[in-house]
């Protein structure tokens, strides 16, 4: 665990295999946020890990990315930043720069929506709005703030979906990887909006039915490779975004109607 010590034994600097942003043990998750929030999502490893600004004994960083290669570019951007100048690495600034480089004109939409794509969505503006509304659901101001946030996130999702028809092949591939996660978040926002705001009974019943089938809907499934050697195969997984606040909130609303 101490590359400086190992390099002293070998008499030379070493290459460091960094098992990040690998999701082999978390295939229902993707890690599109800044380095430290991605670490936080990999809860079974070390949620409080930080990067050593004085790392010594290393001359090469080898990243092991996710199966979602295009989404991995977000983390790889910051890996390159850290490798280039470890002492000056700025986690937040690096992530913002990666969004501008990768999403271009849609960087603002990505900035607002990607925190909901993560599994642990406890520290988001939407989570704050939900908690405020649950504390006083009869308060018009709290209700309107929540409804506005839900609509805003749906608009961000629609903007990101424009990558599907981009002339840039990287945009199209990125959307293909993000689609199950982004669309599930957008649909959950739509369900919540329908069950909170005034709608017809038919619309409300449709939203309840949609909520009940969320986790089995093939719309949010994707293919992943598994196995080793000659036993490599494709299997299906389901996206699990916003699993700690928005997803249970949708179920709570559906069960109450």
C-alpha positions as CSV (number, residue, x, y, z in Angstrom):
1,X,0.0,0.0,0.0
2,X,3.0,2.3,0.1
3,X,4.5,2.7,-3.3
4,X,7.4,4.8,-2.0
5,X,8.4,1.9,0.2
6,X,8.2,-0.6,-2.6
7,X,10.2,1.6,-4.9
8,X,12.9,1.8,-2.3
9,X,13.1,-2.0,-2.3
10,X,13.3,-2.1,-6.1
11,X,15.6,0.9,-6.5
12,X,13.2,2.5,-9.0
13,X,9.8,4.1,-9.2
14,X,6.9,1.7,-9.8
15,X,3.6,1.6,-11.8
16,X,0.5,1.8,-9.7
17,X,-2.6,-0.2,-10.8
18,X,-5.5,1.9,-9.7
19,X,-8.8,-0.1,-9.6
20,X,-10.8,3.0,-10.3
21,X,-13.4,3.8,-11.7
22,X,-13.9,0.1,-12.0
23,X,-17.5,-1.1,-11.3
24,X,-16.9,-4.9,-11.5
25,X,-18.3,-5.3,-8.0
26,X,-21.0,-2.6,-8.5
27,X,-22.4,-3.4,-12.0
28,X,-25.7,-1.7,-11.3
29,X,-23.9,1.6,-10.6
30,X,-21.9,4.0,-12.6
31,X,-19.5,6.6,-11.3
32,X,-19.9,9.9,-13.3
33,X,-19.2,12.4,-10.5
34,X,-16.1,13.9,-9.1
35,X,-13.4,11.6,-7.6
36,X,-14.5,11.9,-4.0
37,X,-18.2,11.4,-4.6
38,X,-17.4,8.4,-6.7
39,X,-15.3,7.0,-3.8
40,X,-18.3,7.6,-1.6
41,X,-20.5,5.6,-3.9
42,X,-18.1,2.6,-3.7
43,X,-19.2,2.2,0.0
44,X,-17.7,-1.3,0.4
45,X,-14.2,-0.1,-0.4
46,X,-13.4,3.2,1.4
47,X,-16.0,6.0,1.3
48,X,-13.6,8.5,2.9
49,X,-10.5,7.9,0.8
50,X,-8.5,10.9,-0.5
51,X,-5.7,11.3,-3.0
52,X,-2.3,11.9,-1.5
53,X,-0.9,15.2,-2.8
54,X,2.6,14.0,-2.0
55,X,2.5,10.6,-3.6
56,X,6.0,9.4,-4.2
57,X,7.7,6.4,-5.8
58,X,5.2,6.2,-8.7
59,X,6.0,7.1,-12.3
60,X,2.9,5.5,-13.9
61,X,-0.8,5.3,-13.1
62,X,-2.8,2.5,-14.7
63,X,-6.6,3.0,-14.4
64,X,-9.1,0.2,-14.5
65,X,-12.2,1.8,-15.8
66,X,-15.9,0.8,-15.8
67,X,-17.4,-1.3,-18.5
68,X,-19.1,1.9,-19.6
69,X,-16.1,3.3,-21.4
70,X,-17.5,6.7,-22.4
71,X,-18.8,7.4,-18.9
72,X,-15.4,6.4,-17.6
73,X,-13.9,9.4,-19.4
74,X,-15.2,11.7,-16.7
75,X,-13.2,9.9,-14.0
76,X,-10.2,9.5,-16.4
77,X,-10.1,13.2,-16.9
78,X,-9.4,13.7,-13.2
79,X,-7.0,10.8,-13.0
80,X,-5.0,12.6,-15.7
81,X,-5.2,15.8,-13.7
82,X,-4.0,14.1,-10.6
83,X,-1.2,12.3,-12.4
84,X,0.0,15.5,-14.0
85,X,0.3,17.6,-10.8
86,X,-0.7,15.8,-7.7
87,X,0.0,18.6,-5.2
88,X,-2.2,21.0,-7.2
89,X,-5.1,18.6,-7.8
90,X,-8.5,20.3,-7.3
91,X,-11.2,17.7,-7.1
92,X,-14.2,20.0,-7.9
93,X,-12.5,22.1,-10.5
94,X,-11.3,19.0,-12.3
95,X,-14.8,17.5,-12.4
96,X,-16.3,20.8,-13.7
97,X,-13.6,20.9,-16.4
98,X,-14.4,17.3,-17.4
99,X,-18.1,18.1,-17.8
100,X,-17.3,21.0,-20.1
101,X,-14.9,18.9,-22.2
102,X,-17.1,15.8,-22.4
103,X,-20.7,17.3,-22.5
104,X,-19.9,20.6,-24.2
105,X,-23.1,22.8,-24.3
106,X,-24.9,20.2,-22.2
107,X,-22.4,20.5,-19.3
108,X,-24.9,22.5,-17.2
109,X,-27.5,19.8,-17.7
110,X,-25.0,17.1,-16.7
111,X,-23.9,19.1,-13.6
112,X,-27.5,19.2,-12.3
113,X,-28.6,15.7,-13.3
114,X,-25.6,13.4,-12.8
115,X,-25.8,13.6,-9.0
116,X,-29.1,11.8,-9.3
117,X,-27.6,9.2,-11.5
118,X,-25.5,8.0,-8.6
119,X,-26.7,5.4,-6.2
120,X,-26.4,7.4,-3.0
121,X,-28.5,10.5,-3.8
122,X,-28.7,11.8,-0.3
123,X,-26.8,15.1,-0.9
124,X,-28.7,16.7,-3.8
125,X,-30.9,19.7,-4.1
126,X,-33.8,17.3,-4.9
127,X,-33.2,15.3,-1.7
128,X,-33.4,18.6,0.2
129,X,-36.6,19.5,-1.5
130,X,-38.1,16.1,-0.7
131,X,-37.1,16.3,2.9
132,X,-38.6,19.8,3.2
133,X,-41.8,18.7,1.6
134,X,-42.2,15.5,3.7
135,X,-41.8,17.7,6.8
136,X,-44.8,19.8,5.7
137,X,-46.6,18.5,2.7
138,X,-49.4,21.1,3.2
139,X,-47.0,24.0,2.7
140,X,-47.6,25.5,-0.8
141,X,-44.1,26.9,-1.0
142,X,-42.4,23.6,-0.2
143,X,-44.7,21.8,-2.7
144,X,-44.0,24.3,-5.5
145,X,-40.2,24.1,-4.9
146,X,-40.3,20.3,-5.1
147,X,-42.5,20.3,-8.3
148,X,-40.2,22.9,-9.9
149,X,-37.1,20.8,-9.1
150,X,-38.7,17.7,-10.5
151,X,-39.6,19.5,-13.7
152,X,-36.2,21.0,-14.0
153,X,-34.5,17.6,-13.8
154,X,-36.8,16.2,-16.4
155,X,-35.8,19.1,-18.7
156,X,-32.1,18.3,-18.0
157,X,-32.7,14.7,-18.9
158,X,-34.4,15.7,-22.2
159,X,-31.4,17.9,-23.0
160,X,-29.0,15.1,-22.4
161,X,-31.1,12.8,-24.6
162,X,-30.2,15.1,-27.5
163,X,-26.8,13.3,-27.6
164,X,-28.6,10.4,-29.2
165,X,-28.8,12.2,-32.5
166,X,-25.5,14.0,-32.3
167,X,-23.1,14.0,-35.3
168,X,-20.4,13.1,-32.8
169,X,-20.1,9.4,-32.3
170,X,-18.7,9.9,-28.8
171,X,-21.9,11.7,-27.8
172,X,-24.0,8.9,-29.1
173,X,-22.0,6.3,-27.3
174,X,-22.1,8.3,-24.1
175,X,-25.8,8.6,-24.3
176,X,-26.2,4.8,-24.9
177,X,-24.4,4.2,-21.6
178,X,-26.2,6.9,-19.6
179,X,-29.7,6.3,-21.1
180,X,-30.9,3.6,-18.6
181,X,-29.9,5.7,-15.6
182,X,-31.0,9.1,-16.9
183,X,-34.3,7.9,-18.2
184,X,-35.1,6.1,-14.9
185,X,-34.3,9.3,-13.0
186,X,-36.5,11.3,-15.4
187,X,-39.4,8.8,-15.2
188,X,-39.2,8.8,-11.4
189,X,-39.4,12.6,-11.4
190,X,-42.4,12.4,-13.7
191,X,-44.1,9.8,-11.4
192,X,-43.5,11.9,-8.3
193,X,-44.8,15.1,-10.0
194,X,-48.0,13.3,-11.1
195,X,-48.6,12.0,-7.6
196,X,-48.0,15.3,-5.9
197,X,-49.6,17.8,-8.3
198,X,-53.3,17.8,-9.3
199,X,-53.9,15.3,-12.1
200,X,-56.8,13.2,-13.2
201,X,-57.4,9.9,-11.5
202,X,-56.5,8.0,-14.6
203,X,-53.1,9.8,-14.7
204,X,-52.5,9.0,-11.1
205,X,-53.3,5.3,-11.5
206,X,-51.0,5.1,-14.5
207,X,-48.2,6.7,-12.4
208,X,-48.8,4.2,-9.6
209,X,-48.6,1.3,-12.0
210,X,-45.4,2.7,-13.5
211,X,-43.9,3.1,-10.0
212,X,-44.7,-0.5,-9.2
213,X,-42.9,-1.8,-12.3
214,X,-39.8,0.5,-12.1
215,X,-37.3,-2.1,-11.1
216,X,-38.4,-4.7,-13.6
217,X,-38.8,-2.4,-16.6
218,X,-36.5,-3.6,-19.5
219,X,-36.2,0.1,-20.5
220,X,-33.7,0.6,-17.6
221,X,-31.7,-2.6,-18.3
222,X,-28.3,-2.9,-20.1
223,X,-25.9,-5.5,-21.1
224,X,-22.6,-6.2,-19.3
225,X,-19.8,-8.7,-19.8
226,X,-19.0,-11.2,-17.1
227,X,-16.7,-14.2,-16.7
228,X,-13.1,-14.8,-17.5
229,X,-11.0,-16.6,-20.2
230,X,-13.2,-18.7,-22.4
231,X,-16.2,-18.3,-20.2
232,X,-17.1,-14.7,-21.1
233,X,-20.8,-13.9,-21.6
234,X,-23.3,-11.1,-21.7
235,X,-25.9,-10.7,-19.0
236,X,-28.5,-8.0,-18.2
237,X,-28.4,-5.6,-15.2
238,X,-30.8,-3.0,-14.1
239,X,-29.8,0.6,-13.5
240,X,-30.1,1.7,-9.8
241,X,-29.8,5.5,-9.8
242,X,-31.1,7.7,-6.9
243,X,-31.7,4.6,-4.8
244,X,-31.6,6.2,-1.3
245,X,-33.9,9.1,-1.6
246,X,-35.8,9.5,-4.9
247,X,-36.5,5.8,-5.5
248,X,-38.1,5.1,-2.0
249,X,-39.9,8.5,-2.2
250,X,-41.6,7.3,-5.4
251,X,-42.7,4.1,-3.7
252,X,-44.0,6.0,-0.7
253,X,-46.1,8.3,-2.9
254,X,-47.4,5.3,-4.9
255,X,-48.4,3.4,-1.8
256,X,-50.2,6.4,-0.4
257,X,-52.5,6.9,-3.3
